[in-house]
Amino acid sequence: MLTASLEEFRAALAAQGLGARHVAVRCPICDTIQSPQDFIDAGAGRDYDSVRRFFAFSCVGRWTGAGNHRRGWPPGRGCTWTLGGVLPIHTYEVVTPSGAVYPTFEPAMPAEALAHHAKRQKTGSGLQLPAKRLAHALPRVTPHTRSPAPVALAALTSPRE
């Protein structure tokens, strides 16, 4: 289990050299690299403020209809995983200055984040789903999708651009 302070987490996102809508994290289950812009494109919200409560907490596959991840599938498709479920399977935690601990998706390495952003610029999506499917994706919000402390988790992400 990796543990980072809030400052270290924000520094890892800032080291990617991308704006708040394009910083990337990795899902601990399916290894999909995802950014807040992926959530916007998948229909989880209209702007950064409306999707940041899901970012680094739920996999974008919940909104794209990717389904459950199966062993052996390549990353990039997404899955239905969220850190608010019954099973505490996560690999990264952020500790706030007050001492609160939040399970969070691990920040992507800067090279991975830049590659994801470049793919997004080239194809219009960083995900491996047909554009038609992304355009018609419906939000799949369940009680487990919501964070136990949405305001605190939203504070984990970097400030808006």
C-alpha positions, 0 to 999 in steps of 0.5 A: 500500500502506497501512502502519500500526503495531500501535498505529495498527491497534488505534486504528483499530478502537477508533475504530469505538466497538464491542466486539471482537466487532463491530469491522469490516474490509473484504475487499480483493477483494470489499469486504465489511465483516465482523466477528468476529461474522460469522465466529461466525455463519457457523460458523468458530468458537464464540466470539471466541477461536476466530475471531480468527485468521481475522478480518482475514486471511480473507474470511467468504465462505470459511465461507458458501459465497459462492464466488469474487468476480466483477467487478461483483458488489456488496459484502456477499456475501463471497468465498473470499479469504485473505491466506495464498495464493500471490498477495500482493494486499493493500492494508494491512499492520501492522508490530509493534514487533519489526518483523514485517510482517503483511498484514491487511484494512483497518479499515472507516471508523467510519461503515461499521462502525456501519452494519454493526453496525446492519444486524446488529442489525436483520436478524441478520446483516451479510452479504447471504446468506439466514439459512438459508444462514448457519445451515447453512454449514460451515467451509471451512478449508484450509492457506491459511486458517491464518495463518503466525503465528496467535498474532501475527495474533491479537494484532493484533486488540483485546483481548476485551470 
